[in-house]
Amino acid sequence: MKHLFFFCLLLSAAASHAQKAPKSYFPPRTGWEHRSPVSFGLDPLKIDSAIAFARRNESRQSRNMDSAQVQSFGKEPYSDPVGALVDRADPGGVIVYKGYIVAEWGQPERVDITNSVTKSFLSSVVGLAVDRGLIKNVNDTVAGYIPPIEVYHPGGASEIITPFASAHNRTLTWEVMLRQTSDWEGTLWGKPDWADRPEGNFNTWRTRPRNVPGTVWKYNDVRVNALALAATSVWRQPLPQVLKNLIMDPIGASNTWRWMGYHNSWIVLDGVPVQSVSGGGHWGGGMYINAYDMARFGLLTLHKGNWNGTQLLSEQWVKQALTPTTANTTYGYMNWFLNTDHKMAAKAPVSSFIHIGNGTNFIYVDPEHELVAVVRWIENRSMGDMIGKILEALPNK
């Protein structure tokens, strides 16, 4: 009895401790609490130094996005934009520590293109389809889920496309599409797969043998857009509506973000014209969003898909997204870049990860330090150093 009494006391003490354990802070829909760096033991001078570094290393790309698009992709065939391009703001960002905003600079409320950070939203929408059983397994072939698709032409012309019908494309799984190891072949929305970041001799661009799915990693937005089209077919509704209802509204995002496609990326879905959105800003379009909303998404991924006690995206999906791709161990599911062997950020933990887009725009997520940082319009080569400077401001453990 005596031992039982003490055991009960221990259980009671443990329960009391659990109840008093500090709960993670999640910003409400309206407002986001700011805390001074000093209140968390952060070094304010080093925070200021990191912000100054971000400003000094502003992207060399033009602030005029039409010009920036030419700078990035103008040498590619079929490089003309087919989606919206809006001039960008000054460098800016937000640093979130333990859920609270401890620093911000530039115009964090400004809605700007975020380029390939869009891919992380796209892969998450695919994850939601898996979580709900709309996609039974990521190792299923995409072709089994996608019927012939009618392209919407306002003039009444009839066009049917079958993006997963070729002998090669029929073998492609959701997994290889998510990891950019599919080598999907074809033309979508006027852009051939071979025209995106072409490599090698141009005489072989159209005729080279296809790689076995899963063996070769190749960053390719045409293939990403094919995945977006497939996901639209599975959901039978516009992907921005799925994202809004199941992710962005629950995390308290603003009403100002927009996920855009191309002027020619419209399909007929259940008798209604629906725009198939793009997975980035390669040819314009993609996600236009402010830094606060990016930080909220980063905080969701830091908490493994859980927002204030509600599991919006399954922990299993986040685990899969953070599993290295065999053909490129710094890449998980698009666009979850991994810090494998400290390759992305030398001073950051290998458990950290980054959602990255051209510009460079990025969301740094560091579960070990309960840290999220959104940095916009910095030179890509400066990304790792910027992360290192933020980490230098953290209190020593």
N, C-alpha and C positions, 0 to 999 in steps of 0.2 A: 504493500500500500504506500509505503514511504517513497519507493522508487516511482510509483505511478504518479504520486503527488508532484514530485519534482519534474517529471516528464510533462505533466500538464502545465506547470509553470513555464517551462521552456517553450512549449507550443504557444502559450498565451503571449509571452514576450516576443516571440518571432512574429506572431500575427500583428502585435502592436507596432513593431518596427516596420513591418511591411506597409501598414496603414499610414505611418508617418513618413515613409520614404518619399523624397521629393518627386513630384510628377513632372514629366517633360512638358514644356510649354509649347502650345500650338496657337498661333495667332488667330484671333477670331476673324470673321468675315470683314467686319468694319474695324479698321485700325490694326496696328501692329506695335506692340510695346517696344520702345527703345530703352536700352540700358547703356550707361557709359562703359567704356572698356575697363576703366579702373575698378568698377564694381565687381568685375569678374577676375580681377588680377591680371588683366591684359595690359600690355605696355602701350599707352596711347601714342608715344613718339614713334614706335615701330609700326603701329597702324597707319599713322600719318605718312611714314616713309614708304609703306607699301602702296598707298594711294598715289603718292607722288611718282612712284615708279610706274604705276599703271598709266598715269597721264603722260609721262615722258616717253613711254613706249607705245603710244597710240599707233594703231594700224596705219600702215603707209598707203593703204587703199583709199581711193577718193571717197569723200563723204557723199558724193553724188553716186547713187547706187547703180545707175546705168553705166557710168564710167568704171565703177568698181567691178561690175560684172564683166566688162571687157578686159580689165586688168587680170581677172582670175581665169576667165574661160574664153577670151576672145580668139585664141589661136586654135580652138577646137572647131571641127566642122559642125554645122547645125547649132551654132552657139547663140543665135538670136533669142532674146527673152520671149516667153509666151505667157508670163505671169507678172503680177504687180511688182514694181521696184520703187520704193519710196526712200528719199534721201534720209540718211541716218543722223543721229545726234552726236554730241561729244562723247569721249570715253566716259563710262560710268560703271556703277556697280553697287553691290550690297554685301556686307559681311554679317552673317548670322551665327551667333554662338549660343549654344544651349537653347536655341529657339528664338532668342531675342536679337533684334537688330542692334549691333554695336558700332556700325560704321556704314556710311553711304557716301557716294560722290556722284558728280555729274547730274544726270536727269533720270533717276531710277524709275520715275513714273512714266517716262516716255515710251510709247509703243514703237518698237523697231523690229525689223526683220531679224530673226535669230538663226537663219540659215539651217544648218544640219542638226542643231539641237532639236529641231522638229522631229528628227528620226526617233528620238527617245520617247516622244509623245506617240508616234506611230507604233513603235514596238509595244508600248504599254497598252494601246488599244487592241492590238493582237492578243496580248496577255489577258485582257479582260474577256475576250472571246473564248480563250482556252479555259479560264476560270469558270465561265458559265456553260461550258460544254458545247458551244457553237463550233469550236474546233476541238475534236476529241483528243488529239495528240499532235505535238509539233513535228513528230516524225512521219505523220501522214503526208501524202503528196497533196500539193495545193490543187492539182487538176481535179481531184475527186470532189472538191467543194465548189468549183467555179463552172457555171454553165456558159454557153455563148452569151456575149454581152452586146447589147445594142448601143451604139454610139448615138448621142443626141445631136441631130442637125436641125436647127430651127426651120430651114427651108423645106424639110420633109424628105430629104435624101435618106435612103436606107443603108446602113452599114453595120455589119456584125463582126466583132473581133473575138478571137479565141486565144488569149495570151499564154495559155498553158497547154496547147494542143500539139506542139511539135514533138518529135521523138525525144529530143533532149529535155524540153520543158515539162513533159509529162512525168519525168522522174524526180522533179524538184520538190523537196519538202518545205514545210514552213520553217523548219530549223535552218536549212541552208540559205533561205531567203533572208531570215533574220540576221544571219551571221555574214552576209555578203560573200558567200562562197558558192553561190548557185551557178554562176556563168550563164544566167538566163539569156536567151537570144530573142531578138525581135526588135520591132519599132513600136513605140508607144507615144502618143500625143505628138507625133511628128519627129521624135528623137530616136535614132537607132542606138542600140546598146553599144555598138562599136565606136560611136562618136563621142562617148563620154570618157574623158581622160585617156585617149588612145595611146597605146604603147607600141614600140617596135616599128617595123616597116609598114608604111601605109598600104602597100600592095596586098598585105595579108589581113588587113582589118576585117574584111568581109568574109574571108574564106578559111580562116584558121580553124583547126579542130577544136571542139569544145572540151573543156576540162571536166574531169569527173567531179560531180557535185561534192563539195566539202573539202576538196584538196587545195584549192587556190583561192586566196582572199583578194578581192578587187573591189575598191570603193567605186560604186556606180549608181548614179541617181535614177537612171532609166529603170534599173531593176528594183530600186526602192519604190518607184512609182507603180511598178507592176504589183508589188506587195500591197501598196495602199489600195489599188483597184481591187485586188483579191479580198482584202479586209472589208471593203465597202460592200462587196457582193455577199460576204458572210453575214455582216450585220444587217443588210437590207435597209440601211439608212445612212445619211451622211456622217462621216467619221467625226467632224467637229461637234455634232450633236451628242454622239456617244461620249466623247471626251468631256464635254461640258457637263452632262448629266451625271457621269459616273466618277469623274476625277476633279475637274476644275471647280465646279460648284461646291462639292463636299469639302475641298481644302480652302474654300473661301477666296478663291481667285477673283479678280476684278471682272467687270463686264466688258473690258476693252480689248482683250486678246482676240485675234482672228486667225483662223487656219484656212489658207487659200490654196486653190489649185491653179489651173491654167485656163485661158479663154477657150481652149479647145478640148478640155478634159471633162466633158459632160457626157453622162450616160443616161439611158432610160431605165429607171428602177421602179418596178411595180407601177408603171404607167406615168411616172413623174420624173422630170429632169432633175438629176442630182450631179453635183460636181465631185469628181474624184480628186481629192486633194493631193498635193505633192509632199514629198518627204524632205524637202529642203528648198533653198533659194537659188539653186544652180541656174535655173532659167526663170527666176522670179517666183513669186508666191511663197508657199510654206507658211510657217508660223510667224505672225507679228504679235509681239508680246512685250510687256514691261518687265523690268528687273525684279520687282516684288513678286510677280506671279511666277517667274522662273525660280525664285528662291523658295516659294511655297512648294513647287514641284520637287525641287532638290531636297527639301525637308521631308517630303513624303517618301522619297527614295532612301533617305538616310534612315528612316524608321521602318524600312523593309515593307513599304506599301501600307503601313498603318497610320491613320490620322486620328489622333486623340481617342484611341480605343476602337476605332472602326477600321476593319481591314478592307481597304478599297481595292488594292491589288494584292493578290496572294503572295505570301512570303516565299512560297515555292517558285513563283514566277520571278521574283526579284533574285532569288538564288540562281536560277537559270540564266538570267540576264547578266549576272556577274561571273558566270563560268567562262574561262578563257576559250577562245576559238582556236582549234588546233593549228590552223594555217596562219593565225596571227594572235599570239597570246596576250596582246594588249587590247584585244577587242572582245567584248561579250556579245550581247544582242545590240543591234544598232539603237542608239549611238552611245552605248555605255562603254566608254574607254576605261581600261583597267591599268592600274599602276604596277603591273607585273614587273618584278625585278627593278622597281623604282625607275622604269624607263620614261614614264610620262612626267613625273615630278620627283627629282632626286631626293628631296628632303621630306617627302610625304610618306605616310605609311603605305605598305603594299595593299592594305585593305581599303584604301581610298579609291574613288573612281570619279570620272569626269564626263559630263555630257558636253560635247564639243560641236561647235559650228563655225563655219568660215567667218572671218571678220577681224580677229577671232572673238567669238562669243563662247563663254563656257560657264558651266555650273560645276564647281568643285564640291564634292561630297565626301566628308571625312567622319565616319561613324566613331572612330577611336577618340576623336577630339570633340565630338558633337558640334561639328563645324560645317557650315555651308557658305560658299562664297560665289557670287555671280559677278563675273568680270566681262565687260563688253568693250569691243573695239580696241584690243591690244594685239601687238604683233605676236604671231603664233610662237616664234622662237623665244618669246619672253614669258610664256605661260608658266612653265615650270619654275622660273625664278620668282614670278609673282606669287605663286602658291607658297614657295619657300619663305618669302618675306612676311606673308600673313602668319605662317606657322611660327616664325621667330617672335611674334608678339604674344604668343600664348604663355600662360604661366608654366614654370618648370614643375614637372611632377616629382 
